[in-house]
Amino acid sequence: MENLNLLLDGFSNALTAQNLMYGLLGTFLGTLVGVLPGIGPALAIALLLPVTLSVEPTSALIMFAAVFYGAMYGGSTTSILLNTPGEAGAVITAVEGHKMAKKGRAGAALTTAALGSFVAGSIATMLLAAAAPTLAELALKVQPAGYVALIVFAFAAVGTLLGSSRTRGLISLSVGLIIGLVGADQQTGINRLSFGIQEATDGLEVIVVIISFFAIGEVLYLASRFKDDAWRVLPVKGKVWMDREDFRRSWKPWLRGTAIGFPMGLIPAGGSEVPTFISYSVEKSLSKNKEEFGEGAIEGVAGPEAANNANAAGVLVPLLALGLPTSATAAIMLVALRNFNIQPGPMLFEMNGPLVWTLIASLFVGNTLLLLLNLPLIRIWIQLLQIPRHYLYAGIATFGLLGAYTLNNSVFDLRVALILGFIGYLFRRFGVPNTPLVLGVILGPTLEIQFRQALQLSNGDYSILYAGLLPKFIYLALFLLIFAPNIVKAVKKRSKV
């Protein structure tokens, strides 16, 4: 009951004219980010971080959350009409959505994506409001060794689940941990990996690192493969709506997608790609119209889009309650919170309760704004795809470098952005994922602090790292995550002999 009253207070703050304006702006920018290929929510929030440092924290975080939700929906537009996902979570939507558009049913595909996003987002935000405070209370009992286990699990899970190979994922994580070590040690003050450069003593700015890999590296990669041909956008004919049969076939996938996407957001499971693919597989196996899959089945759009948006709410639970991001976008939102001197974790609801409940309430408001904004304006979003790509990518690079410089008005940060941007290009070129790197940069120093605190509590006894029920459970889950697939393969191979 107390949480309900706090949530109602959050609504009263979220519905002020200023916060509504920022929520509407974030919804618009998020949808724009999702619609335009080559830009994702992580990049959008990273580019906005330097701009919003002078904005009141509550308003800035409301805008970031709205960008996150908006991008989850906007990516479906290009998937359906262009067969080019605007963001990673919309990849599977292109499989059925584009086929529906080719058959003249783009309106139904876009509508089920919008309504599915709204239904999933609303339910998942309710679950967020219920789960995050409870998890925060439990987290108060977690000792430093437990946090070490949680962070190690996050590193190993993201490093092994993302990308085309575990080796590439671990390479990305290692580079991130090395970048996180640059600068003075937080406890001893000894400089590490600064190579005598005075500006590096305070470490590399996380925002600059993120902009380098998600903006500069991406633009360099796209420029290296640029072809000056126009995008072929399929037209939206007739009304943008669904008939009764479409509703009948969509409402169950919306609910199943929500049930898959939200819990997958709670764990480091590779972002929104994994739950959307699982949702698609589930709908294909349960559908009575299996022959339509691959040819334009509406269930193949409804389920994954619901899973996509539910996943976005799910990642906020460990972010707010534990300070543990499970995706690249959540990691960047963690940076945003820290820039406003807000430390996510068990004490967040005690120290910054009004802000957190306003943020959660704004997710309900933003989700509604998304529905009201997207369906009537779908033809306007389509026109944005006519922007020449060389202008689009040049703009991304310009804003990225400008943001890196204006953060501290430092030429050093600009040089770092260019160097890391080239490394980001190599990552993209050779299929090395960025998310493990970002988590390594952000959580690496936290892991070091918790590790040292655990050893101080035990007077240097390393057995404390696996003492207690929680660390044992986490390390067992980690063992199963890494080795279970190989064990299953070996058993199957042996049974065939």
C-alpha positions as CSV (number, residue, x, y, z in Angstrom):
1,M,0.0,0.0,0.0
2,E,2.9,2.3,0.8
3,N,4.4,1.7,-2.6
4,L,1.1,2.5,-4.3
5,N,0.9,5.9,-2.5
6,L,4.5,6.6,-3.5
7,L,3.7,5.7,-7.1
8,L,0.7,8.1,-7.0
9,D,3.0,10.8,-5.7
10,G,5.3,10.0,-8.6
11,F,2.4,10.5,-11.1
12,S,1.7,13.9,-9.6
13,N,5.4,14.9,-10.3
14,A,5.5,13.2,-13.7
15,L,2.4,15.0,-14.9
16,T,3.8,18.5,-14.3
17,A,4.1,20.6,-17.5
18,Q,7.9,20.5,-17.5
19,N,8.2,16.8,-17.0
20,L,5.5,16.1,-19.6
21,M,7.4,18.2,-22.1
22,Y,10.6,16.2,-21.5
23,G,8.7,13.0,-21.7
24,L,7.1,14.0,-25.0
25,L,10.5,15.1,-26.3
26,G,12.1,11.8,-25.3
27,T,9.2,9.9,-26.9
28,F,9.7,11.8,-30.1
29,L,13.5,11.4,-30.1
30,G,13.3,7.8,-29.2
31,T,10.9,7.0,-32.0
32,L,13.1,9.0,-34.4
33,V,16.1,7.1,-33.2
34,G,14.4,3.7,-33.7
35,V,13.1,4.7,-37.1
36,L,16.5,5.8,-38.5
37,P,18.7,2.8,-39.2
38,G,22.2,3.0,-37.7
39,I,21.1,4.7,-34.5
40,G,20.0,2.8,-31.4
41,P,18.8,3.9,-27.9
42,A,22.3,3.4,-26.4
43,L,23.8,5.9,-29.0
44,A,20.9,8.3,-28.6
45,I,21.2,8.5,-24.8
46,A,25.0,8.8,-25.1
47,L,24.8,11.7,-27.5
48,L,22.2,13.4,-25.2
49,L,24.3,13.0,-22.0
50,P,26.6,16.0,-22.5
51,V,23.6,18.2,-23.5
52,T,21.5,17.3,-20.5
53,L,24.1,17.9,-17.7
54,S,22.5,21.3,-17.0
55,V,18.9,19.9,-17.0
56,E,17.2,19.0,-13.7
57,P,17.9,15.4,-12.9
58,T,14.3,14.2,-12.8
59,S,13.5,15.7,-16.2
60,A,16.6,14.4,-17.8
61,L,16.0,10.8,-16.6
62,I,12.4,10.9,-17.7
63,M,13.6,11.9,-21.1
64,F,16.2,9.1,-21.2
65,A,13.6,6.5,-20.2
66,A,11.2,7.8,-22.9
67,V,14.0,7.6,-25.5
68,F,14.6,4.0,-24.4
69,Y,10.9,3.0,-24.8
70,G,10.5,5.0,-28.0
71,A,13.4,3.4,-29.7
72,M,12.1,0.0,-28.8
73,Y,9.0,0.8,-30.8
74,G,10.5,2.9,-33.6
75,G,12.7,0.1,-34.8
76,S,9.7,-1.9,-35.9
77,T,8.8,0.8,-38.5
78,T,11.9,0.2,-40.6
79,S,11.8,-3.5,-40.0
80,I,8.3,-3.7,-41.5
81,L,8.6,-1.1,-44.3
82,L,12.2,-1.3,-45.2
83,N,13.3,-4.7,-44.0
84,T,16.1,-3.0,-42.1
85,P,15.8,-3.0,-38.3
86,G,16.3,0.4,-36.7
87,E,17.6,-1.3,-33.6
88,A,18.8,-4.8,-32.6
89,G,15.5,-5.9,-30.9
90,A,13.6,-5.3,-34.1
91,V,15.6,-7.8,-36.2
92,I,13.1,-10.6,-35.9
93,T,10.2,-8.3,-36.6
94,A,11.5,-7.9,-40.2
95,V,11.0,-11.6,-40.9
96,E,7.2,-11.5,-40.8
97,G,6.5,-7.7,-40.8
98,H,8.1,-7.0,-44.1
99,K,6.3,-9.9,-45.8
100,M,3.0,-8.5,-44.5
101,A,3.9,-5.1,-45.9
102,K,4.7,-6.7,-49.3
103,K,1.1,-8.1,-49.2
104,G,-0.4,-4.7,-48.6
105,R,-0.9,-5.3,-44.9
106,A,1.7,-2.9,-43.5
107,G,-1.1,-1.1,-41.6
108,A,-2.0,-4.2,-39.6
109,A,1.7,-5.0,-39.0
110,L,2.4,-1.5,-37.7
111,T,-0.7,-1.5,-35.5
112,T,0.0,-4.8,-33.8
113,A,3.5,-3.6,-33.2
114,A,2.3,-0.4,-31.6
115,L,-0.5,-2.0,-29.5
116,G,1.8,-4.9,-28.5
117,S,4.4,-2.4,-27.3
118,F,1.8,-0.5,-25.3
119,V,0.3,-3.6,-23.7
120,A,3.7,-5.1,-22.9
121,G,5.2,-1.8,-21.7
122,S,2.2,-1.2,-19.4
123,I,2.2,-4.7,-17.8
124,A,6.0,-4.7,-17.5
125,T,6.1,-1.3,-15.9
126,M,3.6,-2.5,-13.3
127,L,5.9,-5.5,-12.6
128,L,8.9,-3.0,-12.4
129,A,7.0,-0.9,-9.8
130,A,6.4,-4.1,-7.7
131,A,9.7,-5.9,-8.2
132,A,12.3,-3.1,-7.9
133,P,11.6,-2.0,-4.3
134,T,11.4,-5.6,-3.1
135,L,14.7,-6.5,-4.8
136,A,16.3,-3.4,-3.3
137,E,15.2,-4.5,0.2
138,L,16.8,-8.0,-0.4
139,A,19.9,-6.4,-1.8
140,L,20.5,-4.6,1.5
141,K,21.5,-8.0,2.9
142,V,24.0,-8.8,0.2
143,Q,27.7,-8.6,1.3
144,P,30.6,-7.5,-0.9
145,A,31.4,-11.1,-1.8
146,G,27.8,-11.4,-3.2
147,Y,28.3,-8.3,-5.3
148,V,31.5,-9.7,-6.6
149,A,29.7,-12.9,-7.7
150,L,26.8,-10.9,-9.3
151,I,29.3,-8.7,-11.3
152,V,31.3,-11.8,-12.4
153,F,28.1,-13.5,-13.5
154,A,27.1,-10.4,-15.5
155,F,30.6,-10.3,-17.2
156,A,30.6,-14.0,-18.0
157,A,27.0,-14.1,-19.2
158,V,27.3,-11.0,-21.5
159,G,30.8,-12.0,-22.7
160,T,29.7,-15.5,-23.7
161,L,26.1,-14.9,-24.9
162,L,26.8,-11.9,-27.2
163,G,28.4,-11.9,-30.6
164,S,29.3,-14.7,-32.9
165,S,31.7,-16.3,-30.6
166,R,32.7,-16.4,-26.9
167,T,36.2,-15.4,-27.8
168,R,35.1,-12.2,-29.3
169,G,32.8,-11.5,-26.3
170,L,35.7,-12.0,-23.9
171,I,38.0,-9.9,-26.0
172,S,35.5,-7.0,-25.8
173,L,35.1,-7.5,-22.0
174,S,38.9,-7.5,-21.5
175,V,39.3,-4.3,-23.5
176,G,36.6,-2.7,-21.4
177,L,38.2,-3.8,-18.1
178,I,41.6,-2.3,-19.3
179,I,40.0,1.0,-20.2
180,G,38.3,1.1,-16.8
181,L,41.7,0.7,-15.1
182,V,43.1,3.9,-16.7
183,G,43.8,6.6,-14.1
184,A,44.6,6.8,-10.4
185,D,43.6,3.9,-8.2
186,Q,40.6,4.9,-6.1
187,Q,42.1,3.7,-2.9
188,T,45.9,4.0,-3.2
189,G,46.0,6.9,-5.7
190,I,48.7,5.1,-7.8
191,N,48.4,5.9,-11.5
192,R,47.7,3.0,-13.8
193,L,48.0,2.9,-17.6
194,S,48.1,6.7,-17.9
195,F,51.7,6.7,-19.5
196,G,52.6,10.0,-17.9
197,I,49.6,11.9,-19.5
198,Q,48.3,14.3,-16.9
199,E,44.8,14.4,-18.4
200,A,44.5,10.6,-18.0
201,T,45.0,10.7,-14.2
202,D,41.3,11.0,-13.6
203,G,40.6,8.2,-16.0
204,L,38.8,8.2,-19.3
205,E,35.3,9.7,-19.4
206,V,32.8,6.9,-19.8
207,I,30.6,9.1,-22.0
208,V,33.5,9.6,-24.4
209,V,34.1,5.8,-24.5
210,I,30.5,5.1,-25.3
211,I,30.3,7.8,-27.9
212,S,33.5,6.5,-29.5
213,F,32.2,2.9,-29.9
214,F,28.5,3.5,-30.5
215,A,28.8,6.6,-32.7
216,I,32.2,7.1,-34.2
217,G,33.0,3.4,-34.8
218,E,29.6,2.8,-36.2
219,V,29.8,5.7,-38.6
220,L,33.3,4.7,-39.8
221,Y,32.0,1.2,-40.4
222,L,28.9,2.4,-42.4
223,A,31.0,4.8,-44.4
224,S,33.4,2.1,-45.4
225,R,30.5,0.2,-46.9
226,F,28.4,3.1,-48.1
227,K,26.4,2.7,-51.3
228,D,24.6,5.8,-52.7
229,D,21.3,4.1,-53.4
230,A,18.0,5.0,-52.0
231,W,16.1,3.0,-49.4
232,R,13.1,1.2,-50.9
233,V,10.3,2.0,-48.5
234,L,7.1,0.1,-49.0
235,P,4.0,2.3,-48.9
236,V,1.3,2.1,-46.2
237,K,-2.0,1.6,-48.0
238,G,-5.4,2.3,-46.5
239,K,-6.1,2.7,-42.8
240,V,-3.4,2.0,-40.2
241,W,-5.5,-0.5,-38.1
242,M,-6.3,-4.1,-37.5
243,D,-9.5,-6.1,-38.2
244,R,-11.2,-8.4,-35.8
245,E,-9.2,-11.5,-36.9
246,D,-5.9,-9.7,-36.5
247,F,-6.9,-8.8,-32.9
248,R,-7.9,-12.4,-32.2
249,R,-4.5,-13.7,-33.4
250,S,-2.5,-10.9,-31.7
251,W,-3.7,-10.6,-28.1
252,K,-2.3,-13.9,-26.8
253,P,1.2,-13.3,-28.4
254,W,1.2,-9.9,-26.7
255,L,0.8,-11.5,-23.3
256,R,3.2,-14.4,-24.0
257,G,5.8,-11.9,-25.4
258,T,5.5,-9.9,-22.1
259,A,5.9,-13.0,-20.0
260,I,9.1,-13.8,-22.0
261,G,10.6,-10.3,-22.3
262,F,10.4,-9.0,-18.8
263,P,12.2,-11.8,-16.9
264,M,14.9,-11.9,-19.7
265,G,15.6,-8.3,-18.9
266,L,16.4,-9.1,-15.3
267,I,19.5,-11.1,-16.2
268,P,22.4,-10.4,-18.5
269,A,21.0,-12.4,-21.4
270,G,22.3,-10.4,-24.4
271,G,19.8,-7.5,-24.6
272,S,16.5,-7.5,-26.4
273,E,17.6,-9.9,-29.2
274,V,17.3,-13.1,-27.2
275,P,13.7,-12.6,-25.9
276,T,12.5,-11.5,-29.3
277,F,13.9,-14.7,-30.9
278,I,12.5,-16.9,-28.2
279,S,9.1,-15.2,-28.5
280,Y,9.1,-15.8,-32.3
281,S,10.0,-19.5,-31.8
282,V,7.2,-19.9,-29.2
283,E,4.6,-18.3,-31.5
284,K,5.7,-20.4,-34.4
285,S,5.4,-23.6,-32.4
286,L,2.0,-22.7,-30.9
287,S,0.3,-21.1,-34.0
288,K,-2.5,-22.9,-35.8
289,N,-1.3,-21.1,-39.0
290,K,2.3,-22.5,-39.2
291,E,2.2,-22.3,-43.0
292,E,2.0,-18.5,-42.8
293,F,5.3,-18.2,-40.9
294,G,7.9,-16.9,-43.2
295,E,5.2,-15.5,-45.5
296,G,3.7,-12.8,-43.2
297,A,2.2,-14.2,-40.0
298,I,0.9,-11.5,-37.7
299,E,1.8,-13.5,-34.6
300,G,5.5,-13.2,-35.6
301,V,5.2,-9.5,-35.3
302,A,2.9,-9.2,-32.2
303,G,4.9,-11.6,-29.9
304,P,8.5,-10.3,-30.5
305,E,7.4,-6.6,-30.4
306,A,5.8,-7.3,-27.0
307,A,8.9,-9.1,-25.8
308,N,11.0,-6.2,-27.0
309,N,9.2,-3.6,-24.9
310,A,8.7,-5.8,-21.9
311,N,12.5,-6.4,-21.9
312,A,13.1,-2.7,-21.8
313,A,11.2,-2.4,-18.5
314,G,12.9,-5.6,-17.2
315,V,16.4,-4.2,-17.5
316,L,15.5,-1.3,-15.2
317,V,14.8,-3.6,-12.3
318,P,18.4,-4.7,-11.6
319,L,19.6,-1.3,-12.7
320,L,17.6,0.6,-10.1
321,A,17.7,-2.0,-7.3
322,L,21.2,-3.3,-7.6
323,G,23.0,-0.8,-9.8
324,L,23.7,-3.6,-12.1
325,P,23.0,-3.0,-15.9
326,T,22.2,-5.9,-18.0
327,S,22.3,-4.2,-21.4
328,A,24.3,-1.4,-23.1
329,T,21.5,1.1,-22.9
330,A,21.0,0.3,-19.1
331,A,24.8,0.8,-18.7
332,I,24.5,4.2,-20.2
333,M,21.5,5.1,-18.1
334,L,23.7,4.1,-15.1
335,V,26.3,6.6,-16.2
336,A,23.5,9.3,-16.5
337,L,22.4,8.6,-12.9
338,R,26.0,8.8,-11.6
339,N,26.5,12.1,-13.5
340,F,23.7,13.5,-11.4
341,N,25.3,12.1,-8.2
342,I,22.6,9.4,-7.9
343,Q,23.9,6.0,-7.1
344,P,21.6,3.2,-8.1
345,G,21.4,0.3,-5.7
346,P,19.8,-0.9,-2.5
347,M,19.6,2.6,-0.9
348,L,18.3,4.3,-4.0
349,F,14.6,4.0,-2.9
350,E,15.5,5.4,0.5
351,M,17.9,8.2,-0.6
352,N,16.1,9.3,-3.9
353,G,12.6,7.8,-3.5
354,P,10.6,10.7,-5.0
355,L,12.9,10.7,-8.1
356,V,12.7,7.0,-8.7
357,W,8.9,6.8,-8.3
358,T,8.5,9.8,-10.6
359,L,10.7,8.0,-13.1
360,I,8.5,4.8,-12.8
361,A,5.3,6.8,-13.2
362,S,6.7,8.6,-16.2
363,L,7.2,5.2,-17.9
364,F,3.4,4.7,-17.8
365,V,2.9,8.2,-19.2
366,G,5.5,7.8,-21.9
367,N,4.1,4.5,-22.9
368,T,0.7,6.1,-23.5
369,L,2.3,9.0,-25.3
370,L,4.0,6.5,-27.6
371,L,0.7,5.0,-28.7
372,L,-0.9,8.4,-29.2
373,L,2.1,9.7,-31.1
374,N,3.1,6.9,-33.3
375,L,-0.1,5.6,-35.0
376,P,-1.4,9.0,-36.2
377,L,2.0,10.1,-37.4
378,I,3.2,6.9,-39.1
379,R,3.3,8.5,-42.5
380,I,5.5,11.3,-41.2
381,W,8.0,8.8,-39.7
382,I,8.1,7.2,-43.1
383,Q,9.1,10.5,-44.7
384,L,12.2,10.7,-42.4
385,L,13.6,7.7,-44.2
386,Q,14.1,9.9,-47.2
387,I,16.9,11.7,-45.5
388,P,20.1,11.0,-47.5
389,R,22.3,8.7,-45.5
390,H,25.5,10.6,-45.9
391,Y,23.9,13.6,-44.2
392,L,22.6,11.4,-41.4
393,Y,25.9,9.7,-40.7
394,A,27.9,12.9,-41.0
395,G,25.5,14.5,-38.4
396,I,26.0,11.6,-36.0
397,A,29.8,11.9,-36.2
398,T,29.6,15.7,-35.8
399,F,27.4,15.5,-32.7
400,G,29.4,12.7,-31.3
401,L,32.7,14.5,-31.5
402,L,31.1,17.8,-30.3
403,G,29.7,16.0,-27.3
404,A,33.1,14.4,-26.5
405,Y,34.8,17.8,-26.6
406,T,32.2,19.9,-24.8
407,L,32.0,17.4,-21.8
408,N,35.2,19.0,-20.4
409,N,36.2,21.4,-23.2
410,S,39.2,19.0,-23.6
411,V,41.2,18.3,-26.8
412,F,42.4,15.2,-25.0
413,D,38.9,13.8,-24.8
414,L,38.5,14.5,-28.5
415,R,41.7,12.6,-29.3
416,V,40.6,9.7,-27.1
417,A,37.2,9.7,-29.0
418,L,39.0,9.4,-32.4
419,I,41.4,6.7,-31.2
420,L,38.7,4.6,-29.6
421,G,36.4,5.3,-32.5
422,F,38.9,3.6,-34.8
423,I,39.0,0.6,-32.4
424,G,35.2,0.7,-32.4
425,Y,35.3,0.4,-36.2
426,L,37.6,-2.7,-35.9
427,F,35.2,-4.2,-33.4
428,R,32.3,-3.7,-35.9
429,R,34.4,-4.9,-38.8
430,F,35.3,-8.2,-37.1
431,G,32.0,-8.8,-35.3
432,V,33.2,-8.0,-31.7
433,P,30.2,-6.9,-29.6
434,N,30.2,-3.5,-27.8
435,T,28.1,-4.4,-24.8
436,P,30.7,-6.4,-22.9
437,L,33.1,-3.6,-23.3
438,V,30.7,-1.0,-21.9
439,L,29.9,-3.2,-18.9
440,G,33.6,-3.8,-18.3
441,V,34.3,0.0,-18.3
442,I,31.5,0.8,-16.0
443,L,31.4,-2.2,-13.6
444,G,35.1,-3.0,-13.6
445,P,36.0,-0.3,-11.0
446,T,33.0,-1.4,-8.9
447,L,34.1,-5.0,-9.0
448,E,37.6,-3.9,-7.8
449,I,36.2,-2.0,-4.9
450,Q,33.8,-4.8,-3.8
451,F,36.6,-7.4,-4.1
452,R,38.9,-5.4,-1.9
453,Q,36.2,-4.8,0.7
454,A,35.4,-8.5,0.8
455,L,39.1,-9.3,1.4
456,Q,39.4,-6.6,4.1
457,L,36.4,-8.1,5.9
458,S,38.1,-11.5,5.9
459,N,41.6,-10.3,6.6
460,G,42.8,-11.6,3.2
461,D,41.0,-14.9,3.3
462,Y,40.0,-15.6,-0.3
463,S,37.5,-18.3,0.8
464,I,35.0,-15.4,1.6
465,L,34.5,-15.0,-2.1
466,Y,32.5,-18.2,-2.3
467,A,31.2,-18.4,1.3
468,G,27.5,-18.1,1.8
469,L,24.5,-19.3,-0.1
470,L,24.2,-16.5,-2.7
471,P,27.8,-16.7,-4.1
472,K,27.5,-20.5,-4.3
473,F,24.2,-20.3,-6.1
474,I,25.5,-17.6,-8.6
475,Y,28.7,-19.5,-9.4
476,L,26.7,-22.7,-9.9
477,A,24.4,-20.9,-12.3
478,L,27.5,-19.5,-14.0
479,F,29.0,-23.0,-14.4
480,L,25.8,-24.3,-16.0
481,L,25.6,-21.2,-18.3
482,I,29.1,-21.8,-19.6
483,F,29.5,-25.5,-19.7
484,A,25.9,-26.9,-19.9
485,P,25.7,-26.5,-23.8
486,N,28.9,-28.4,-24.3
487,I,27.8,-31.1,-21.8
488,V,24.5,-31.5,-23.7
489,K,26.3,-31.7,-27.0
490,A,28.7,-34.4,-25.7
491,V,25.9,-36.5,-24.3
492,K,23.9,-36.3,-27.6
493,K,27.0,-37.2,-29.6
494,R,27.8,-40.2,-27.3
495,S,24.2,-41.4,-27.5
496,K,24.4,-41.6,-31.3
497,V,27.5,-43.7,-31.2
